[in-house]
Amino acid sequence: MNLKETRKWIADQLDSVADFWLTNGMDKVNGGVYTCLDRAGKVYSTDKSVWMQGRCAWTFARMGNQYGNKKEWLDASKSCLGFLE
């Protein structure tokens, strides 16, 4: 793979992982992110790890800072921080 192909692969992987969590993991009622999902994205427990809330808040904020602000990333970060509060 050359550099251009590698960058494209990284961007595709980032979008894929972020989309998985945004689509399947976000708790639209209480805020935050569910932490117990199977590979298909089905929530099998509504328990939420406090550590994961902070980690997701940081990760989505960092992605926005590093790779360009996307509203859904900022919203996810704020949702996790709001749940923590």
Order of alpha helices (4+ residues) and beta strands (2+ residues): alpha-beta-beta-alpha-alpha
